[in-house]
Amino acid sequence: MLVDMTEKIYKTTPNNVYTKNMKFRILAHTDQKSIDAMYNDYSPVFVLTTGRSGSKFLASLLNLSPDIRAYHEPKPALQYFSNFAYQHQDDKRLLTTMIDAARMELVLEAYIHGKIFVESNQCSTFFAPVIKDLFRRSKFVHLVRHPGDFVRSAARKGFHQNDSIWEAGRVRMKDTDTWDRLGQLERLSWLWKTSHQFIEDFKTQIKADRIMTCRIEDILHETTVVQTLLDFIGADTIPAETIQEVQQIKINELRIGPDEPPNMKKVAHFPTYPVWDQQMKELLRHYSGQLAEIYGYDLGGECDRTVQQRRPGQGHTPLLSIIIPNYNNAEYLRECLDSVLAQTYENIEILVCDDCSTDASRAIIQQYEQDYPHKLRALYLKANRGVASARNHALQHARGEYVSTLDSDDYYQDHRKLEKEMDLIAYHKREFDKEIIAFSDIVLVNDDKSISCYQALAQGIEEGPVFEKLLTRSCMVPRDFIALRSAYLACGGYNPAFTTHEDWDLKIQLALRHEFYFTGIAGTAYRRHGKGLSSGPFRKKTKNLWRVFHANIEFGTDCDQKRRLEDAFSHFMVQRDKEYHEYLKYQVCQISAERGKWQGRAFYIKALLYDFGVYGAILILSLLVQKLWRKIRYALTQVRHRLELRSLLVEKKIKLIVFAQKIL
């Protein structure tokens, strides 16, 4: 959608201050007078930033204006020369020549086409002093992001850790001995402070009307800030509705593909700033505290130290109930319970609700109950009632102020999972006086514990009010979050009418009342296997997805919103079907390669029978047979054509022989 809008805008007739003097359509036709005017009278705009601060989003947003031609990283990107520019500030002539050679033609092209040139490339930051003299009426936007959020984003991207052309040109200390002793967190904190201090010093060299400071957080949430920025640049305003629509789109999110080069050293997880430990926050404050305060960012202080010094289990922390429903998962149950007992948050009670298991689960539960009488309580249902009823039964018996759940075939991946989520809840309660729901990422693992994927990377993360995103399945919130027990009860607990996706229904209900926030870590390992509590036929899951959606769509505020949500959910379901069938094809290929093609075909038929039933499988197979028959018929036609051609050739040969005999 954003791409389509941008293409449409580019085709719009330009209407701004430069259009009146536009004489050339082709760069090669530009005369010297126009080139001189570009240097002296034109106002290109350069965004000064650290990187990982929303610069790509800003370029996409500004391109919605028909007056602007914005670039994020135009070629050459100068990615190898940021540190060179930082270290050679005294060589103005050289830096001027470099930036002139790199940007003159691109800026000139925007000028002759009546557009306002905007570049949001982090690599141009340390060229700012020479840019202001080269383009004498140039303007600058100082783009700022919370230092903790910058460090987290940069660390996940591999800044000051990887081996790449970007890293070779990354700004660093001149004192290499001191630099080599710093860890990644210190280096990134220094980078944030040094970059913004450089920009602050640059502000003293330029008139105030040529530079504007913006926080990316304000650009993402306030339409008035965007309009002020457009006015500063010299462009017409963009409709507020369009800005709000774009503000919902995440751009330049971290992607780690299966073929990601190892030298890039990207990492999927890094804690969000509110759950950093005290040492990490102190390091950041040491480098960035003064500037962060100027920009309006609160990095914490004594209050943080008081909270961090509390010791779990000494009455200073709320009781947390961990609800574990179990049905015939004896082979996984020990690992599940051990992972809970290993958590650094100690003020917990574990409620294991056994749903009438027939395996060795009861003996295992009794053993743990004896070994940990003050931690673990067992609840036994007299009949198998399903995972939703098991969770609800335990919820009624829970004593904790807060509650989380964990399926008995899953386990906690990170021993700090509960501690970080409770820290995040405490942070929002302390700073904003509101109760939130805290969650971590899910790691999808196979039976051998090999990681299949990180769900946050695959599906995306949203924070804050997430009702619409949850309803349309366009963001990830796992079922193993922490929320107030009273919040669970206010929603009526889990709906037993849904045999699958009952947790999704509860999350939607909770999202109407509370905001969700992410810790940034991988909390739970979700095991993929056929006997899981949430496993079931694909057709059954599809049916339940639609049931849950229609049960909650009534909470849409108006008809237009409901229609938009229905369209978004339908799109999700179509994509889900495609992904499932791609997964089946992948499995067939894998099994065929390992065990032979007939085993692969047998798996496919078995999967169809399981997921779609006998009639559905027959229908799908009949379509496959029709496709196969078309291929056979085509092959037979080709054979017939070859035979006919061969008979014609034989007939011609006979005629030639007869003709030759007559002549002789």
ZAMARGU-4260 file (C-alpha; in steps of 0.2 Angstrom, whole numbers, plus 5000, padded with zeros to 4 digits):
<rodrens>
0) 5000/5000/5000 | 5014/5012/5005 | 5023/5008/4989 | 5008/5011/4978 | 5004/5028/4987
5) 5022/5033/4984 | 5022/5029/4966 | 5006/5038/4964 | 5014/5054/4972 | 5029/5053/4961
10) 5018/5054/4946 | 5009/5070/4953 | 5013/5086/4945 | 5025/5096/4956 | 5018/5111/4965
15) 5031/5120/4975 | 5043/5135/4976 | 5056/5127/4964 | 5043/5122/4950 | 5042/5140/4943
20) 5061/5140/4938 | 5061/5122/4932 | 5068/5122/4914 | 5076/5105/4912 | 5069/5087/4912
25) 5086/5079/4909 | 5101/5081/4920 | 5113/5081/4906 | 5105/5097/4899 | 5107/5108/4914
30) 5116/5124/4912 | 5129/5132/4923 | 5117/5145/4929 | 5105/5132/4936 | 5120/5123/4944
35) 5125/5139/4953 | 5108/5142/4959 | 5107/5124/4966 | 5122/5128/4977 | 5117/5145/4982
40) 5098/5146/4982 | 5091/5128/4984 | 5088/5121/5001 | 5091/5102/5001 | 5087/5094/5018
45) 5099/5082/5027 | 5094/5071/5042 | 5107/5069/5056 | 5106/5054/5066 | 5115/5039/5074
50) 5106/5026/5063 | 5093/5014/5070 | 5082/5029/5074 | 5068/5028/5062 | 5077/5037/5047
55) 5070/5024/5034 | 5053/5027/5041 | 5055/5046/5040 | 5060/5045/5022 | 5045/5034/5018
60) 5034/5046/5027 | 5041/5061/5018 | 5039/5053/5001 | 5020/5054/5004 | 5022/5073/5000
65) 5022/5077/4981 | 5034/5091/4985 | 5048/5079/4992 | 5060/5067/4985 | 5067/5058/5000
70) 5081/5045/5000 | 5086/5034/5015 | 5103/5028/5009 | 5106/5034/4991 | 5121/5027/4982
75) 5135/5029/4986 | 5129/5027/5004 | 5146/5032/5011 | 5145/5018/5023 | 5163/5015/5023
80) 5167/5034/5027 | 5158/5039/5043 | 5172/5036/5054 | 5184/5044/5041 | 5174/5060/5042
85) 5173/5059/5061 | 5192/5057/5062 | 5196/5070/5049 | 5185/5085/5053 | 5200/5097/5051
90) 5202/5092/5032 | 5187/5102/5026 | 5193/5103/5008 | 5194/5084/5007 | 5177/5081/5015
95) 5169/5094/5004 | 5175/5086/4988 | 5169/5069/4995 | 5151/5074/4998 | 5151/5085/4982
100) 5156/5070/4972 | 5143/5059/4980 | 5128/5070/4980 | 5129/5084/4968 | 5120/5075/4953
105) 5107/5068/4965 | 5103/5085/4973 | 5103/5093/4956 | 5091/5081/4948 | 5079/5084/4963
110) 5081/5103/4960 | 5078/5103/4941 | 5062/5093/4944 | 5055/5105/4956 | 5057/5093/4971
115) 5064/5095/4989 | 5079/5084/4991 | 5079/5075/5008 | 5092/5062/5013 | 5090/5052/5030
120) 5107/5043/5029 | 5116/5041/5045 | 5133/5042/5036 | 5130/5060/5031 | 5130/5065/5050
125) 5148/5069/5051 | 5149/5078/5034 | 5136/5091/5041 | 5149/5105/5043 | 5154/5104/5025
130) 5137/5101/5018 | 5131/5118/5026 | 5145/5127/5017 | 5143/5117/5000 | 5124/5120/4999
135) 5123/5137/5006 | 5104/5136/5010 | 5103/5118/5016 | 5093/5113/5031 | 5095/5099/5044
140) 5084/5088/5054 | 5091/5082/5070 | 5083/5065/5073 | 5084/5058/5091 | 5079/5041/5098
145) 5079/5035/5116 | 5097/5029/5120 | 5091/5013/5127 | 5080/5009/5112 | 5094/5014/5100
150) 5106/5002/5110 | 5094/4988/5109 | 5090/4990/5091 | 5109/4992/5086 | 5114/4977/5097
155) 5102/4966/5088 | 5108/4973/5071 | 5126/4968/5076 | 5133/4986/5078 | 5151/4986/5084
160) 5151/4967/5084 | 5150/4961/5066 | 5162/4961/5052 | 5155/4971/5037 | 5158/4986/5026
165) 5146/4995/5038 | 5156/4990/5053 | 5173/4995/5045 | 5166/5013/5043 | 5157/5014/5060
170) 5162/5029/5071 | 5174/5024/5085 | 5186/5031/5098 | 5203/5038/5092 | 5211/5029/5107
175) 5211/5011/5100 | 5217/5004/5117 | 5203/5011/5127 | 5191/5006/5113 | 5196/4988/5113
180) 5193/4987/5132 | 5175/4992/5130 | 5160/4980/5128 | 5147/4981/5115 | 5135/4991/5127
185) 5148/5004/5131 | 5153/5006/5113 | 5135/5009/5108 | 5131/5021/5122 | 5147/5030/5117
190) 5141/5031/5099 | 5124/5038/5104 | 5132/5051/5115 | 5146/5056/5103 | 5135/5057/5088
195) 5122/5068/5096 | 5136/5079/5105 | 5143/5082/5088 | 5126/5087/5081 | 5124/5099/5096
200) 5141/5107/5093 | 5136/5109/5075 | 5120/5118/5080 | 5131/5132/5087 | 5139/5134/5069
205) 5122/5137/5060 | 5107/5148/5061 | 5093/5141/5071 | 5081/5143/5057 | 5091/5130/5047
210) 5090/5115/5059 | 5076/5107/5068 | 5076/5093/5082 | 5063/5079/5082 | 5061/5064/5092
215) 5056/5049/5082 | 5044/5044/5096 | 5034/5060/5093 | 5035/5058/5074 | 5027/5040/5076
220) 5013/5046/5087 | 5009/5065/5084 | 5003/5071/5067 | 5006/5089/5072 | 5025/5086/5074
225) 5025/5079/5056 | 5015/5094/5050 | 5028/5105/5059 | 5042/5096/5051 | 5034/5097/5033
230) 5032/5116/5036 | 5051/5117/5041 | 5056/5108/5025 | 5045/5119/5014 | 5033/5106/5009
235) 5014/5106/5009 | 5005/5097/5022 | 4999/5079/5021 | 4982/5074/5027 | 4982/5069/5045
240) 4973/5052/5041 | 4986/5048/5029 | 5000/5051/5042 | 4991/5041/5055 | 4989/5026/5042
245) 5008/5027/5039 | 5012/5028/5057 | 5005/5011/5060 | 5017/5003/5047 | 5034/4996/5054
250) 5048/4999/5042 | 5066/4992/5043 | 5062/4979/5056 | 5076/4967/5060 | 5076/4952/5049
255) 5086/4936/5051 | 5084/4925/5037 | 5090/4906/5036 | 5104/4911/5024 | 5110/4926/5035
260) 5129/4928/5034 | 5137/4923/5050 | 5148/4938/5050 | 5134/4950/5052 | 5131/4943/5070
265) 5113/4949/5071 | 5104/4943/5087 | 5085/4940/5088 | 5084/4946/5106 | 5090/4960/5118
270) 5080/4966/5133 | 5070/4981/5131 | 5076/4996/5142 | 5064/4995/5156 | 5070/4977/5161
275) 5089/4981/5159 | 5098/4976/5175 | 5106/4990/5186 | 5123/4988/5179 | 5117/4990/5161
280) 5107/5006/5165 | 5122/5014/5174 | 5133/5011/5159 | 5121/5020/5148 | 5118/5034/5160
285) 5137/5037/5162 | 5138/5040/5143 | 5121/5047/5138 | 5113/5054/5154 | 5116/5072/5151
290) 5110/5073/5133 | 5096/5061/5136 | 5089/5073/5149 | 5090/5088/5137 | 5080/5078/5124
295) 5067/5073/5137 | 5071/5055/5140 | 5071/5048/5158 | 5084/5035/5160 | 5079/5032/5179
300) 5090/5034/5194 | 5088/5031/5212 | 5071/5024/5210 | 5078/5011/5198 | 5092/5007/5211
305) 5079/5004/5224 | 5069/4992/5214 | 5084/4982/5207 | 5091/4980/5225 | 5076/4970/5231
310) 5079/4952/5233 | 5066/4940/5227 | 5057/4930/5240 | 5058/4942/5254 | 5041/4949/5254
315) 5044/4964/5242 | 5038/4955/5227 | 5020/4950/5222 | 5015/4932/5222 | 5015/4924/5205
320) 5004/4909/5201 | 5011/4898/5187 | 4996/4887/5180 | 5002/4871/5171 | 4988/4861/5163
325) 4993/4843/5159 | 4986/4828/5149 | 4997/4813/5146 | 5013/4823/5144 | 5024/4813/5156
330) 5038/4813/5145 | 5040/4832/5145 | 5033/4836/5162 | 5049/4835/5172 | 5058/4847/5160
335) 5043/4859/5161 | 5043/4859/5180 | 5062/4860/5182 | 5062/4876/5170 | 5049/4884/5182
340) 5059/4880/5197 | 5075/4887/5190 | 5067/4904/5187 | 5076/4919/5196 | 5059/4926/5201
345) 5057/4915/5217 | 5040/4921/5224 | 5029/4909/5214 | 5017/4895/5217 | 5015/4881/5204
350) 4998/4874/5201 | 4998/4858/5190 | 4981/4854/5185 | 4980/4836/5178 | 4966/4833/5166
355) 4963/4815/5170 | 4980/4808/5162 | 4982/4790/5159 | 5001/4789/5158 | 5014/4792/5172
360) 5010/4810/5174 | 5002/4808/5191 | 5017/4799/5199 | 5028/4813/5193 | 5017/4827/5199
365) 5016/4818/5216 | 5035/4817/5217 | 5037/4835/5214 | 5023/4840/5226 | 5033/4830/5240
370) 5050/4838/5235 | 5043/4856/5234 | 5028/4857/5246 | 5029/4876/5248 | 5030/4879/5229
375) 5019/4866/5220 | 5001/4861/5222 | 4993/4848/5212 | 4975/4848/5206 | 4966/4833/5198
380) 4951/4833/5187 | 4939/4818/5188 | 4936/4818/5170 | 4945/4824/5154 | 4937/4842/5151
385) 4950/4850/5140 | 4964/4862/5142 | 4953/4878/5144 | 4943/4870/5158 | 4960/4864/5166
390) 4967/4881/5166 | 4950/4889/5173 | 4950/4876/5187 | 4968/4881/5192 | 4964/4899/5190
395) 4950/4898/5203 | 4962/4890/5216 | 4977/4902/5212 | 4983/4913/5227 | 4994/4924/5217
400) 4991/4942/5213 | 4997/4939/5196 | 4995/4923/5185 | 5004/4916/5170 | 5002/4899/5161
405) 5013/4886/5154 | 5008/4870/5144 | 5016/4854/5151 | 5025/4850/5135 | 5033/4867/5134
410) 5047/4874/5145 | 5055/4891/5149 | 5069/4895/5138 | 5076/4909/5148 | 5078/4908/5167
415) 5075/4926/5169 | 5058/4926/5160 | 5047/4928/5175 | 5058/4941/5183 | 5059/4952/5167
420) 5041/4952/5165 | 5037/4956/5183 | 5050/4970/5182 | 5041/4977/5166 | 5025/4977/5175
425) 5033/4986/5190 | 5041/4999/5179 | 5024/5003/5171 | 5015/5003/5187 | 5029/5015/5195
430) 5031/5027/5180 | 5014/5028/5173 | 5003/5021/5187 | 4994/5008/5176 | 4993/4989/5176
435) 5000/4981/5160 | 5002/4964/5153 | 5020/4958/5150 | 5026/4945/5138 | 5041/4938/5130
440) 5045/4929/5113 | 5041/4911/5109 | 5055/4900/5102 | 5047/4886/5092 | 5057/4870/5094
445) 5057/4853/5087 | 5057/4836/5097 | 5076/4837/5097 | 5076/4855/5104 | 5083/4862/5088
450) 5076/4879/5085 | 5063/4880/5071 | 5060/4899/5072 | 5057/4914/5084 | 5039/4919/5083
455) 5042/4937/5086 | 5053/4938/5070 | 5041/4928/5060 | 5025/4937/5065 | 5030/4954/5072
460) 5029/4962/5089 | 5016/4976/5094 | 5015/4985/5110 | 5003/4996/5119 | 4984/4995/5114
465) 4984/4979/5103 | 4966/4975/5101 | 4965/4977/5082 | 4981/4969/5079 | 4977/4954/5090
470) 4960/4952/5082 | 4967/4951/5064 | 4982/4940/5069 | 4994/4953/5063 | 5005/4953/5078
475) 5012/4940/5090 | 5008/4939/5109 | 5011/4922/5116 | 4999/4914/5128 | 5012/4913/5142
480) 5011/4931/5147 | 5009/4938/5165 | 4993/4947/5170 | 4983/4951/5185 | 4973/4937/5191
485) 4958/4949/5193 | 4961/4953/5174 | 4959/4935/5170 | 4943/4933/5180 | 4936/4949/5173
490) 4936/4941/5156 | 4928/4925/5163 | 4944/4915/5160 | 4946/4904/5145 | 4931/4899/5135
495) 4929/4880/5135 | 4918/4881/5120 | 4934/4884/5109 | 4944/4867/5108 | 4958/4877/5100
500) 4963/4895/5101 | 4955/4898/5117 | 4970/4908/5123 | 4968/4919/5108 | 4950/4923/5113
505) 4956/4927/5130 | 4970/4939/5124 | 4958/4948/5113 | 4947/4951/5129 | 4961/4956/5139
510) 4967/4968/5125 | 4951/4978/5127 | 4955/4982/5145 | 4974/4982/5146 | 4990/4986/5136
515) 5003/4973/5131 | 5022/4976/5133 | 5037/4966/5127 | 5052/4961/5137 | 5063/4958/5122
520) 5069/4941/5127 | 5065/4924/5122 | 5054/4917/5136 | 5046/4901/5132 | 5051/4886/5121
525) 5035/4880/5112 | 5037/4862/5107 | 5030/4856/5090 | 5024/4839/5091 | 5008/4829/5086
530) 5002/4826/5104 | 5003/4844/5110 | 4988/4851/5120 | 4985/4864/5106 | 4987/4851/5091
535) 4973/4847/5080 | 4967/4845/5062 | 4970/4860/5051 | 4952/4861/5047 | 4947/4861/5065
540) 4959/4875/5069 | 4953/4885/5054 | 4935/4884/5060 | 4939/4889/5078 | 4949/4904/5071
545) 4934/4910/5062 | 4923/4907/5077 | 4934/4917/5089 | 4935/4931/5076 | 4916/4932/5074
550) 4914/4931/5093 | 4925/4947/5095 | 4922/4957/5080 | 4907/4965/5088 | 4919/4975/5098
555) 4923/4985/5083 | 4917/5003/5085 | 4908/5006/5069 | 4904/4997/5052 | 4919/5004/5043
560) 4931/4998/5056 | 4922/4981/5056 | 4924/4979/5037 | 4942/4984/5038 | 4945/4971/5052
565) 4936/4958/5042 | 4947/4961/5027 | 4963/4961/5037 | 4958/4944/5045 | 4953/4937/5028
570) 4970/4941/5021 | 4978/4933/5036 | 4968/4917/5033 | 4972/4916/5015 | 4991/4918/5019
575) 4989/4905/5033 | 4982/4892/5020 | 4996/4896/5008 | 5009/4894/5021 | 5002/4878/5027
580) 5002/4870/5010 | 5020/4876/5007 | 5024/4868/5024 | 5016/4852/5018 | 5026/4852/5001
585) 5042/4855/5011 | 5039/4840/5022 | 5034/4829/5007 | 5051/4834/4998 | 5061/4831/5015
590) 5053/4814/5017 | 5054/4809/4999 | 5073/4813/4999 | 5076/4804/5015 | 5064/4789/5014
595) 5059/4788/4995 | 5045/4796/4985 | 5032/4784/4990 | 5034/4788/5008 | 5033/4806/5004
600) 5016/4803/4995 | 5010/4793/5009 | 5014/4807/5021 | 5004/4819/5010 | 4989/4808/5009
605) 4989/4805/5028 | 4991/4824/5031 | 4976/4827/5020 | 4965/4814/5028 | 4970/4821/5046
610) 4967/4839/5041 | 4953/4839/5029 | 4944/4822/5033 | 4939/4809/5020 | 4928/4819/5009
615) 4940/4834/5009 | 4955/4822/5005 | 4945/4814/4991 | 4941/4831/4983 | 4959/4837/4984
620) 4966/4820/4978 | 4953/4821/4963 | 4960/4838/4958 | 4977/4831/4959 | 4972/4816/4949
625) 4964/4827/4936 | 4980/4837/4935 | 4990/4821/4933 | 4978/4815/4920 | 4981/4831/4910
630) 4999/4828/4911 | 4997/4810/4905 | 4985/4815/4891 | 4998/4828/4885 | 5012/4815/4885
635) 5001/4803/4875 | 4997/4817/4863 | 5016/4820/4861 | 5019/4802/4858 | 5005/4801/4845
640) 5012/4816/4836 | 5029/4808/4835 | 5022/4792/4828 | 5012/4801/4815 | 5028/4811/4810
645) 5038/4795/4809 | 5025/4787/4798 | 5025/4802/4787 | 5044/4801/4785 | 5043/4782/4781
650) 5030/4785/4768 | 5041/4799/4760 | 5056/4787/4760 | 5046/4774/4751 | 5040/4786/4738
655) 5058/4792/4735 | 5063/4773/4733 | 5049/4770/4720 | 5053/4786/4711 | 5072/4781/4710
660) 5068/4764/4704 | 5057/4772/4690 | 5071/4783/4684 | 5084/4769/4684
</rodrens>
